[in-house]
Amino acid sequence: MKNILLTGVLGLLILSCSKKENTAEVAVSSENVVSEPAQSNLSGDQIIETLDCSGCHALNERMIGPSYQEIADKYSQKDIELLASKIIEGGSGVWGGVPMAAHPQVSKEDAKKMVEYILSQKK
């Protein structure tokens, strides 16, 4: 019974952490058409609002994942590249057993904006 419940919870987490339909991708014209993430003109907090982040994170309380304040307290400006990569590629093991889903539709520049916003929440 525990396995069925755990499987259901993990399935729900995966569904809640998938990309929303309104995230943009653009095609780059070349001999082989490659889909690349679009860079937005939105601020970091606005980009976060367009994604599924609120399903696992909140500003100042732990949910499935850490709060933005917890992240800001643990990391600094020197970790922007690392955290941006974690947003895009996903990650696990730092904040517990539940892995963070990858967000490959997010450009590196947008991920950095998101991280800068999160780090600005430092107490």
GUKETOR-682196 format. One record per residue (C-alpha): z, x, y; residue in three letters; residue number from 1. Coordinates in nm, 3 decimals. Layout:
BEGIN
z_x_y_aa_i
Z_X_Y_ALA_NUM
...
***
This chain:
BEGIN
z_x_y_aa_i
0.000_0.000_0.000_MET_1
0.083_0.288_0.236_LYS_2
-0.261_0.440_0.173_ASN_3
-0.436_0.114_0.261_ILE_4
-0.231_0.079_0.581_LEU_5
-0.291_0.443_0.677_LEU_6
-0.664_0.408_0.610_THR_7
-0.677_0.095_0.826_GLY_8
-0.490_0.265_1.113_VAL_9
-0.713_0.573_1.100_LEU_10
-1.024_0.353_1.093_GLY_11
-0.898_0.165_1.396_LEU_12
-0.833_0.493_1.578_LEU_13
-1.182_0.615_1.508_ILE_14
-1.332_0.290_1.635_LEU_15
-1.117_0.289_1.948_SER_16
-1.205_0.648_2.027_CYS_17
-1.581_0.611_2.001_SER_18
-1.804_0.621_2.308_LYS_19
-1.857_0.310_2.513_LYS_20
-2.206_0.171_2.563_GLU_21
-2.219_0.254_2.934_ASN_22
-2.212_0.632_2.893_THR_23
-2.541_0.786_2.994_ALA_24
-2.771_1.027_2.818_GLU_25
-3.100_1.156_2.951_VAL_26
-3.397_1.300_2.772_ALA_27
-3.519_1.642_2.873_VAL_28
-3.895_1.673_2.859_SER_29
-4.032_1.963_2.660_SER_30
-4.233_2.000_2.343_GLU_31
-3.935_1.868_2.149_ASN_32
-3.749_1.592_2.328_VAL_33
-3.380_1.678_2.332_VAL_34
-3.110_1.439_2.437_SER_35
-2.856_1.596_2.672_GLU_36
-2.549_1.447_2.837_PRO_37
-2.605_1.327_3.192_ALA_38
-2.395_1.473_3.469_GLN_39
-2.249_1.205_3.690_SER_40
-2.155_1.202_4.055_ASN_41
-1.824_1.035_3.967_LEU_42
-1.481_1.189_4.015_SER_43
-1.274_1.293_3.713_GLY_44
-1.062_0.978_3.710_ASP_45
-1.373_0.760_3.744_GLN_46
-1.539_0.938_3.450_ILE_47
-1.223_0.881_3.244_ILE_48
-1.240_0.509_3.327_GLU_49
-1.598_0.488_3.194_THR_50
-1.497_0.636_2.859_LEU_51
-1.253_0.531_2.589_ASP_52
-0.969_0.760_2.702_CYS_53
-0.727_0.478_2.786_SER_54
-0.727_0.373_2.421_GLY_55
-0.524_0.685_2.336_CYS_56
-0.391_0.825_2.669_HIS_57
-0.199_0.696_2.970_ALA_58
-0.096_0.859_3.296_LEU_59
0.273_0.903_3.230_ASN_60
0.354_0.771_2.883_GLU_61
0.267_0.896_2.538_ARG_62
0.048_0.664_2.334_MET_63
-0.161_0.774_2.037_ILE_64
-0.223_1.095_2.230_GLY_65
-0.023_1.272_2.499_PRO_66
0.004_1.141_2.854_SER_67
-0.198_1.312_3.124_TYR_68
0.130_1.439_3.272_GLN_69
0.226_1.599_2.939_GLU_70
-0.112_1.770_2.922_ILE_71
-0.082_1.888_3.284_ALA_72
0.266_2.026_3.217_ASP_73
0.144_2.221_2.912_LYS_74
-0.179_2.365_3.056_TYR_75
-0.294_2.531_3.378_SER_76
-0.613_2.594_3.575_GLN_77
-0.697_2.886_3.345_LYS_78
-0.735_2.636_3.059_ASP_79
-1.009_2.422_3.217_ILE_80
-1.287_2.558_2.992_GLU_81
-1.074_2.516_2.679_LEU_82
-0.976_2.159_2.762_LEU_83
-1.329_2.062_2.867_ALA_84
-1.453_2.186_2.528_SER_85
-1.184_1.981_2.351_LYS_86
-1.301_1.667_2.533_ILE_87
-1.659_1.729_2.420_ILE_88
-1.592_1.863_2.069_GLU_89
-1.269_1.682_1.982_GLY_90
-0.961_1.852_1.847_GLY_91
-0.651_1.824_1.632_SER_92
-0.316_1.976_1.557_GLY_93
-0.192_2.048_1.909_VAL_94
-0.020_1.713_1.977_TRP_95
0.036_1.588_1.623_GLY_96
-0.164_1.479_1.324_GLY_97
-0.400_1.228_1.487_VAL_98
-0.725_1.403_1.583_PRO_99
-0.895_1.341_1.916_MET_100
-1.248_1.212_1.874_ALA_101
-1.538_1.417_2.008_ALA_102
-1.721_1.297_2.319_HIS_103
-2.057_1.478_2.290_PRO_104
-2.213_1.244_2.549_GLN_105
-1.997_1.403_2.822_VAL_106
-2.153_1.697_3.006_SER_107
-1.956_2.019_3.048_LYS_108
-1.937_1.964_3.426_GLU_109
-1.807_1.608_3.385_ASP_110
-1.552_1.726_3.127_ALA_111
-1.431_1.987_3.378_LYS_112
-1.391_1.715_3.643_LYS_113
-1.186_1.515_3.395_MET_114
-0.965_1.816_3.320_VAL_115
-0.915_1.891_3.690_GLU_116
-0.799_1.532_3.743_TYR_117
-0.563_1.553_3.444_ILE_118
-0.420_1.886_3.563_LEU_119
-0.360_1.735_3.907_SER_120
-0.098_1.511_3.741_GLN_121
0.139_1.808_3.696_LYS_122
0.496_1.713_3.792_LYS_123
***
